[in-house]
Amino acid sequence: MNTLPTGAAMLMAAGLAFTTFATTAQAQDASCEIDRPVMFAGLNYDSALFHNAVARFIIEKGYGCKTDALPGDVIPLLTGAGKGDVDVVMEIWRDNVADAWKKAEAAGNVSQIGVNFDDAVEGWFVPRYVIEGDAERGIEPMAPDLKSVDDLPKYTDLFADAEEPGKGRFYNCPSGWVCEKVNSGKLAAYGLDDSFTNFRPGTGAALSAAIASAHKRGKPALYYYWGPTWVMGLYDSYRLEEPAYDKEIFDALKTDATPTKATAYPQSTVTVGVNNDFKEAAPNLITFLTNYETSNALVSEMLAYMQENDEKPDGAARYFLKQKPDIWKSWVPESVAQKVESAL
């Protein structure tokens, strides 16, 4: 019977032992902390869908977990987070958070664990070329002295409403949105409701289309908008000055029929929220989600990429992960980053 020399046998045994150890270590390293899919709140707007796609890719490829998303509107999904039906909400607008989240937080069922971005913007805008011009497009400044909402009465002709001669047009939010109520109150408080038409597009898409059309044609427009959005990513807008944010005055804009004072929108901080049972069960994932940090400009850039390339959130997430490794690698350990890069 043939036998291996003693030294060779020992080397083979050591090799087998090392292979077994390495395989076991890799399996442990790739295993997820929880034995079910991580459930994300499938909020139905672009920035939240983008963040979901990025976080899910990293959790699946880097941490070896399964993920899923529960689609829906804000209130039901925040309620679901409190009940444990949802593990992760990638966008909690802290300065205007819904009562459903406040109740769940007070009950100790959910937590805000990190800041996704702290420079969200809302306000009244005009295309920057209206004020500064655009030499590359041959556009001369149309209103170089326009800086503030107080200046708007001088520019009704510039923002003329074709359907109501003698008035300017202000593009408001669609009826039923909170911002529509706030902006309508501002028009009254700023003394502009007689000189500007309070134009309410039928949908959010119609509002963004009107803004995009004006920018593409190099025309003047006065509009409410917010970021991060693809509109802010694609088009250079100038935010008009308003009185400094005052919470009491701002809250009254939502309720008073004829407000006499108005104030700027707050600069919102948007956090990542989680169910507390999930928080306790998955500390490694919580560390990643706490480290997850972007910005208004970055997200607007990614949403603009989606818009221009007719790309879905999953494709935009891959694009982001390939193009911005210096950002997302700071969120995770090196071993996780390597797995994510391999998956890309």
MOCORDA-V591115 format. One record per run of one state. SS is the DSSP state (a for helix, b for strand, c for the rest). FROM is the first residue (numbers start at 1). TO is the last residue. If there is no record, write none. Layout:
ss=SS from=FROM to=TO
ss=SS from=FROM to=TO
This chain:
ss=c from=1 to=5
ss=a from=6 to=30
ss=c from=31 to=37
ss=b from=38 to=43
ss=c from=44 to=45
ss=a from=46 to=63
ss=c from=64 to=66
ss=b from=67 to=72
ss=c from=73 to=73
ss=a from=74 to=83
ss=c from=84 to=87
ss=b from=88 to=93
ss=a from=94 to=96
ss=c from=97 to=98
ss=a from=99 to=106
ss=c from=107 to=109
ss=b from=110 to=127
ss=a from=128 to=132
ss=c from=133 to=133
ss=b from=134 to=134
ss=a from=135 to=137
ss=c from=138 to=138
ss=b from=139 to=139
ss=c from=140 to=147
ss=b from=148 to=148
ss=a from=149 to=155
ss=c from=156 to=159
ss=b from=160 to=160
ss=c from=161 to=167
ss=b from=168 to=172
ss=c from=173 to=177
ss=a from=178 to=189
ss=c from=190 to=195
ss=b from=196 to=200
ss=c from=201 to=203
ss=a from=204 to=217
ss=c from=218 to=221
ss=b from=222 to=227
ss=c from=228 to=229
ss=a from=230 to=234
ss=c from=235 to=236
ss=b from=237 to=239
ss=c from=240 to=240
ss=b from=241 to=241
ss=c from=242 to=246
ss=a from=247 to=255
ss=c from=256 to=267
ss=b from=268 to=275
ss=a from=276 to=281
ss=c from=282 to=282
ss=a from=283 to=291
ss=c from=292 to=295
ss=a from=296 to=309
ss=c from=310 to=312
ss=a from=313 to=323
ss=c from=324 to=324
ss=a from=325 to=331
ss=c from=332 to=333
ss=a from=334 to=343
ss=c from=344 to=344
